[in-house]
Amino acid sequence: ASAICSPHRFDHEQESAMESRAVPTWVLKLCCAACWAACGVVIVSLSQLRPPNLDIVLDAFLALRKQASTPMNATMTTVQPPRDASELYCWLVTASHGYELEIVKENFRQERHIFGCDRSSVFTDNSSKTMPVPSKEIGPLRSEWSLGGSLANTEVFLRAWDGVFAEALWARHLWTVKVDPYCVFMPERMSQHIQRQGWQTTGPVYIKNALNMLGPVEVFSFGAVAIMSKLLRSVCEVGMGTSGTREDTFLDDCMGWLHMPTHIDSKLFFSLDDETKNRANSSDCCRDATFVGYHPYTQRWSYERCVELANRSDAGGIDTELHDGSDSQLTVLFFRVIAQVGLAEAKQ
């Protein structure tokens, strides 16, 4: 019903188009009314059964009805950012102790990861004076595991988004980027990537690295965050619920429900599989400078190794280190040396 019964769908142009196909508009409107009536019957039936979550069902029904009665072009209106807006606002969520915090602390000290963006925010479960980086407290981060084996952390990140909206730093930037702490993230590459792709900053759009959004790097335009600040809780949370869902899956479904345009970009980050990430040479992928980030590096030594290789690839140097002395690595190194020598001679 919410998909086909919005009043804005019956503008004059569409009425003419429908009539030209011999489908009277009044028939479609009657079908819509019948559809909503059927929804009402379901609600009444549920009220007789009195399920424990009836209030949630009623709230979801009312949210759907409200969304369907709102013209889509009203919710997706292009919002103009300030003329002096900076490019990147980045944020993350970290526990106030453990390996995550150690990585965040070192990144803060070296002004890299999200701290290399124009502005950044850290959200945590305890923003006491002992926190080594400036942070905002959003309550406990503990999440249960879902039946599918993933962490059901949607509610935690909705509180983080509440913090993002309340702090309002996003409103001074063209792009908002959420990053996982154990993702090796290169903000200067993010800026170059955005410019190279030519993505529009004012219109509502979000960027994901695959058909389904994955959480290590999530990118939203100014226009997208403007809409999320109004509808993330009132429409998506109420209508979809958060029980047993992972935050990236919830966000992806929410963006689809809001009809948010999207771009798929496989170069947002390189994702290690479970077998590769535990190997001694798991950082080898960080030599590929075409990626904005690399994920996950949960151990300090492997994280720092990946950062080192990524920085070296940005500098354009030849990495002469071999991890296992294999013939394939020697061959790759040989051709890289030959290519750079040939390039130097061509320039001369």
C-alpha positions in Angstrom: 0.0 0.0 0.0 2.8 2.5 0.9 4.5 1.7 -2.4 1.6 2.5 -4.7 -0.9 4.6 -2.9 1.0 7.9 -2.3 -1.2 10.8 -3.4 1.6 12.3 -5.3 1.6 9.4 -7.6 -1.7 10.6 -9.0 -0.6 13.9 -10.5 -2.1 15.1 -13.8 0.6 13.7 -16.0 0.3 10.2 -14.5 -3.4 10.4 -14.7 -3.2 11.1 -18.4 -0.7 8.3 -18.9 -2.9 5.8 -17.0 -6.0 6.8 -18.9 -4.1 6.4 -22.2 -3.5 2.8 -21.2 -7.3 2.4 -20.6 -6.8 2.1 -16.8 -9.1 4.6 -15.2 -7.5 6.4 -12.3 -10.5 5.8 -10.1 -10.0 2.1 -10.4 -6.4 2.4 -9.0 -7.6 4.7 -6.2 -10.3 2.1 -5.4 -7.6 -0.6 -5.3 -5.6 1.6 -2.9 -8.5 2.1 -0.6 -9.2 -1.7 -0.6 -5.6 -2.3 0.2 -5.6 0.0 3.2 -8.9 -1.5 4.3 -7.2 -5.0 4.2 -4.4 -3.6 6.4 -7.0 -2.3 8.8 -8.6 -5.8 9.0 -5.3 -7.3 9.9 -4.8 -4.7 12.7 -8.3 -5.4 14.1 -7.6 -9.2 13.9 -4.4 -8.7 15.8 -6.1 -6.6 18.4 -8.4 -9.5 19.1 -5.5 -11.8 19.6 -3.7 -9.2 21.7 -0.1 -10.2 20.9 2.6 -8.8 23.2 4.0 -6.5 20.5 0.7 -5.1 19.3 1.8 -1.5 20.1 4.8 -2.0 17.8 2.6 -3.3 15.0 0.2 -0.3 15.4 3.1 2.1 15.3 4.5 0.5 12.2 1.1 0.6 10.5 0.7 4.3 11.3 4.3 5.1 10.2 3.6 3.4 6.9 0.4 5.3 6.4 2.0 8.6 7.2 4.9 7.8 4.8 2.5 6.8 2.0 0.5 10.1 2.4 3.7 12.2 2.1 4.8 13.0 -1.5 8.2 11.4 -2.2 9.5 14.5 -3.8 8.9 16.3 -0.5 11.0 13.9 1.5 13.7 13.8 -1.1 14.0 17.5 -1.7 17.6 18.5 -2.5 19.1 20.4 0.4 22.0 22.8 -0.2 25.0 22.6 2.1 26.7 25.8 3.3 28.9 27.5 0.8 31.9 27.2 3.1 31.2 23.5 3.8 34.3 21.3 4.2 34.5 17.9 2.5 34.7 15.0 5.0 33.1 14.5 8.4 34.1 11.1 9.8 33.0 9.2 12.9 33.4 5.9 14.6 32.1 3.9 17.6 34.6 2.3 20.0 34.6 0.6 23.4 36.3 2.5 26.2 38.8 -0.3 26.7 40.5 -3.1 24.8 42.2 -3.5 21.4 39.8 -1.1 19.6 40.7 1.8 21.9 44.4 1.2 21.5 44.1 1.4 17.7 41.9 4.6 18.0 44.4 6.2 20.4 47.3 5.6 18.1 45.4 6.9 15.1 44.5 10.0 17.1 48.1 10.6 18.1 49.2 10.3 14.4 46.2 12.2 13.0 45.3 9.5 10.7 42.1 7.3 10.0 39.1 9.5 10.8 41.3 12.1 12.5 42.7 12.9 9.1 39.2 14.1 7.9 38.2 17.7 8.1 36.3 17.0 11.3 35.7 13.8 13.3 33.7 12.4 16.2 34.2 9.4 18.5 31.3 7.8 20.3 31.8 5.4 23.2 30.3 3.8 26.2 32.3 5.8 28.7 33.6 9.3 27.9 35.2 9.8 31.3 38.4 11.8 31.8 40.4 8.6 31.4 39.5 8.4 27.7 42.6 9.2 25.7 40.7 10.8 22.8 37.8 13.4 22.8 34.6 11.4 22.7 30.8 11.5 23.3 29.0 8.9 25.5 26.1 7.0 23.9 25.5 4.4 26.6 26.4 0.6 26.6 27.7 -1.0 23.4 27.0 -4.5 24.4 24.9 -6.3 21.7 23.5 -9.8 21.4 24.2 -12.2 18.6 21.5 -12.8 16.1 20.3 -16.3 15.0 22.2 -15.7 11.7 25.5 -15.4 13.6 26.0 -11.6 13.3 26.1 -9.0 15.9 22.6 -7.4 16.4 24.0 -3.9 17.0 21.5 -1.7 15.2 20.3 0.0 18.4 23.8 0.9 19.4 24.5 2.6 16.1 21.1 4.4 16.1 22.2 6.0 19.3 25.5 6.9 17.6 23.5 8.5 14.7 21.5 10.4 17.4 24.9 11.8 18.6 25.8 12.7 15.0 22.6 14.6 14.5 22.8 16.3 17.9 26.4 17.4 17.3 25.4 18.6 13.9 29.0 18.6 12.5 27.6 16.8 9.5 25.7 19.9 8.5 29.1 21.7 7.7 30.4 19.0 5.5 29.6 17.6 2.0 30.1 14.0 3.0 29.6 12.0 6.2 31.7 8.8 6.6 31.2 6.2 9.3 34.3 3.9 9.7 35.0 0.9 11.8 38.0 1.3 14.3 39.8 -1.7 12.9 39.5 -0.7 9.3 42.7 0.9 7.9 41.1 4.0 6.4 42.9 6.5 4.2 40.9 9.8 4.3 43.0 11.5 1.6 42.1 8.7 -0.8 38.4 9.1 0.1 38.6 12.7 -1.0 40.4 11.8 -4.2 37.9 8.9 -4.8 34.9 11.2 -4.5 36.3 13.7 -6.9 37.3 11.1 -9.4 33.9 9.4 -9.3 32.1 12.8 -9.7 29.5 12.0 -7.1 26.9 14.8 -6.4 27.2 16.1 -2.9 23.9 18.0 -2.5 21.4 15.4 -3.7 20.5 12.4 -1.3 22.8 9.5 -2.2 24.7 6.9 -0.2 27.7 4.8 -1.3 28.2 1.1 -0.6 30.9 -1.3 -1.7 28.6 -4.2 -2.7 25.0 -5.1 -3.5 24.4 -5.1 0.2 25.9 -2.4 2.4 28.8 -3.6 4.6 29.7 -1.6 7.7 33.5 -0.9 7.6 33.1 2.2 5.5 29.7 3.8 4.9 29.4 7.1 2.9 26.5 9.5 2.9 26.1 12.8 1.1 24.9 16.0 2.8 21.4 15.5 1.3 21.2 11.9 2.5 22.1 12.8 6.1 19.6 15.7 6.1 16.8 13.2 5.3 18.2 10.6 7.8 18.1 13.1 10.6 14.4 13.4 10.2 13.3 9.9 9.2 15.9 7.4 10.5 14.0 7.0 13.8 10.5 8.1 13.0 10.1 6.0 9.9 12.8 3.3 9.6 13.0 2.3 13.3 9.3 2.4 13.9 8.4 0.7 10.6 11.1 -1.9 10.4 12.1 -2.5 14.0 15.7 -3.2 15.2 15.5 -6.6 16.9 18.1 -9.1 15.7 19.5 -6.8 12.9 23.0 -5.7 12.1 23.4 -2.0 11.7 24.6 -2.0 8.1 21.8 -4.3 7.0 19.3 -2.1 8.8 20.7 1.1 7.2 20.7 -0.5 3.7 17.1 -1.6 4.1 16.2 1.9 5.5 17.8 3.7 2.5 15.8 1.4 0.2 12.6 2.1 2.0 13.2 5.8 1.7 14.0 5.4 -2.0 17.5 6.8 -1.4 19.7 6.7 -4.6 22.8 4.7 -4.2 26.2 4.0 -5.9 28.0 0.7 -5.7 31.8 1.2 -5.4 33.9 -2.0 -4.9 36.9 0.1 -4.1 35.6 1.6 -0.9 37.5 -1.1 1.0 39.3 -4.4 0.6 37.7 -7.1 2.8 39.8 -10.0 4.1 38.1 -13.4 4.3 38.3 -15.4 7.5 41.1 -17.6 6.2 43.4 -14.8 4.9 43.1 -12.4 7.8 45.0 -14.7 10.2 47.9 -15.3 7.9 51.3 -13.6 8.5 51.1 -12.0 5.0 47.5 -10.7 5.5 48.7 -7.1 5.0 49.9 -7.7 1.4 46.6 -6.4 0.0 47.4 -3.0 1.5 49.9 -2.5 -1.3 47.0 -1.9 -3.6 46.5 1.9 -3.6 43.2 1.7 -5.5 41.3 1.0 -2.3 40.2 3.6 0.3 40.4 1.1 3.2 41.3 -2.4 4.3 39.4 -4.5 6.7 39.6 -6.0 9.3 42.9 -5.7 11.2 42.1 -6.5 14.8 45.7 -7.0 15.9 48.0 -4.0 16.5 51.0 -5.4 14.6 49.0 -6.3 11.5 47.1 -3.0 11.6 50.4 -1.0 11.7 51.9 -3.2 9.0 48.9 -2.4 6.7 49.2 1.3 7.4 52.9 1.2 6.5 52.4 -0.6 3.2 49.5 1.7 2.3 51.6 4.8 2.9 54.4 3.3 1.0 52.2 2.6 -2.0 50.9 6.2 -1.9 54.5 7.4 -2.0 55.1 5.5 -5.2 58.1 3.6 -3.8 59.1 0.1 -4.7 58.4 -2.3 -1.9 61.4 -4.7 -1.9 60.3 -6.7 1.1 59.3 -10.3 0.5 57.4 -12.2 3.1 58.0 -15.8 2.0 60.4 -15.5 -0.9 58.0 -17.2 -3.3 58.7 -17.3 -7.1 55.5 -15.4 -7.8 56.5 -12.5 -5.5 59.9 -12.4 -7.1 58.4 -12.3 -10.6 56.0 -9.5 -9.5 58.9 -7.5 -8.0 61.0 -8.0 -11.2 58.4 -6.6 -13.5 57.7 -3.7 -11.1 61.3 -2.7 -11.2 61.5 -3.1 -15.0 58.4 -1.0 -15.4 59.7 1.8 -13.3 63.2 1.8 -14.9 61.5 1.9 -18.3 59.3 4.8 -17.2 62.3 6.7 -16.0 64.2 6.2 -19.3 61.1 7.2 -21.3 60.9 10.5 -19.3 64.6 11.2 -20.1 
